Amino acid sequence: MKMRKWLMTAMLPVVAVAVSGCGSTKVGRVDSGKEIALTDRWNAEDSRQVSQEMIGDMMSFPWVQEFTRANRGKRPTVIVQRIANKSHEHIATDTFVNDIKRAVIRSGKADFVAGGAEREALREEKKQQDVHASEKTRVEMGQESGANFALSGSINSFVDQLDGKRVTFYQVDLKLINVETTREVWNGQKKIQKLMERSRFGL
């Protein structure tokens, strides 16, 4: 009897290790362009789709042709100002802004100029070049391209939940303003609605 009890005690660590081994984690690579929605939260695919669709709509409005025609074929320059996150969750607005920048440049109909902290860092770089770089290689001050149009907006959300079902509603509002005249030349809106259902077993 004592021998059996000793054997059972000695086997406990082995059994524990075997059981814990069954819960191993598996990691694999997936296509970065494929959406993997684990929750109903705002994700990278939402950011990409919203930016592409909204900028595509913005570029289809007459302000582009009007500016180009009035300025001998010159493309307008756009600066992205503040995109405010007014939603219920943390959203990486920097990622959304970068998606907007890519969409503007990809359109080929407008140029994009840096703003905010990025612009200040570039100005500081030019100051440093003025002191330390050779005359042949330094970049001259006062040669920046001014922005003709300013893009700004917000991301809002609303959550409705009942009996294991949750609907998350996102609304993105963007507007484009002529910097010189302060005239609003475009106003766009994109809505996303997501449904998440939980089983009664919690799976």
N, C-alpha and C positions, 0 to 999 in steps of 0.2 A: 504493500500500500504506500509506504514511504517512497519507494523507488518510482512508482507511477506519479505521485505528486511532484517529485523532483523533476521528472521528465516533462510534465506539463508546464511547470514553471520555466524550465530551460527553453521550451519551444515558443513561449510567448513573444520574445523579441523577434524571432524569425518570422512568425505569423504577422506581426505588426509591420515589418519591413515589406513582406509580400503584399499586404493589403495596400500600404501606401504607394507601392510601385504601380498599382492599377490606376492611380489618378495622375499619371504622368501627363505633361503638357506637350502638345504637338504644335510646332510652328512651321509654316510653309509660305512660300512667296506666291503672290497673286498679281494679276494685271492691275497696274496702278490706275488704268482707265475704267476699271470695272467697279460699279458701285456695290459696296458691302454695307448695308444698313442694319446695324445691330440695335439701334434704338430709333425713336422718332425725333431725335434732336437734329438740329441744323448740321449738315455735314459738307464735305468737300465737293460732292457732286451737286448739292444745292447751290453752292457758291459759284461753281463753274457754269451751270445751266442758266442761272439767273443773270449773271454778268453777260454771258454771250447773247441771250435773248434780248435783254434790255438795251445793250449797246447796239445790237443789230437794229432794233427799232429806232433808237436815237439817230443813228446814221442815215436812216431812210427819210428823215424829216428834211424840209427844204432849207434849213439853216446852212447846211453844208454847201449846197449849190449856190445859195445867195452870197455867202462869204467868198467862195472861190471866184465867182463871176465879178464881184466888186473889187477883188484884189488880184486881178490878172493871173488867175490860175493858181494862186498860192493856197496851200492847204491850211485850214485853221488849226490852231494849237489849243489843246485842252489841258486843264489842270484839275486833278481830283482833290477836292477839299474834304471836309469832315463827313464821314459816313457814320452816323450815330447809331449805336446799338441800344435800342429801347425795348428789346425783347426780354423775356423772363429768364434767359439763360446766357451763359458766357459764349459769345461768338467771336471768333478770330477775325475781326474786321480788316486787319492787315492783309489776310489771305484774300478776302473779298475784293479789296482795293487793287491788289496785284492782278486778280482775274479781270477786273475792269480795265486796267492798264493794258494788259495783253490783248483784250478785245478791241480796244481803241486802235492800237498799233496794227493789229492784224487786219483791220478793216481797210487800211491803205487810204482812207479818205481824210484822216486827220493825224496830226502829230501830238505827242504827249510831252509835257514839260514837268519836271520835278517840282515838288512843293514841300512846305513844312520843314521837318528836321533834315530830310534828304537834301533839300535845296541849301539849307544853312551849312551843311557839311561840305557841299561842293564849293560854296563861297569861301569857306575857311581854307579849303585846299588851294584855291586860286591865290589867296593871301600868302600862303606858305610858298607857293611857286614864285610869287613876285619877289620874295626875299631870297629863296634858295636855288631856284632853277635858273638855267642859263637863258639868255635873252632869246636864243633861237627856239627853245623848247617850251618856254613858259606860256601859259594861256592868259590872254589879256582880260582885264576886268571890264565890266560894262558891255559884254557881248552876249548876254543872255537873250534867249527868245522869250518875249513876253507872252503870257497866256491871253488868248482871245476869248475863251469860254471857260467857265468854272462849273464843275460837276459836284453836286452834294446830295445828301439824302439820309435815309434812316431805315432801320430794320425793326419792325414791330412783330409781336406775337400774341396769340391768345390760346389758352388751353381749356378744353372742355372734357370732363371725365365723369363716367357713370358705369357701374356694374362691370368692372374689368376692362372697359373700353376707354381709350383716350384719343381725342382728336387734337392735334396741334396745328395751329394755323399761323403761317408766316406771311407778312406783307412787306415788300420792299418798295420804297418810294424814292425815286431819283429825279432830279431836275437839273437842267442845263441853262446857265445864265450868261448872256453876252456881257463881258467884263466892262466894255466901253459904254454901252447904253443901259446896262442893268435890265435889259429886256429878257424875259424868260422865253427861250426858244423851243424848249422841249420839256415835257413832264411825263414820266413813265411810271408804271406800277406793275408789279408782278406778285402773284399770290401762289402760295404752296400750302397744300393741306395734307397732313399725314395721319393715318389711323394706326393705332397700336392696340392689339387685343391680347389679353392675358388669359390662359386657360385656367379652369377652376382648380387644377392640380398644381398651379404655380410654375409650369414648365415654360 
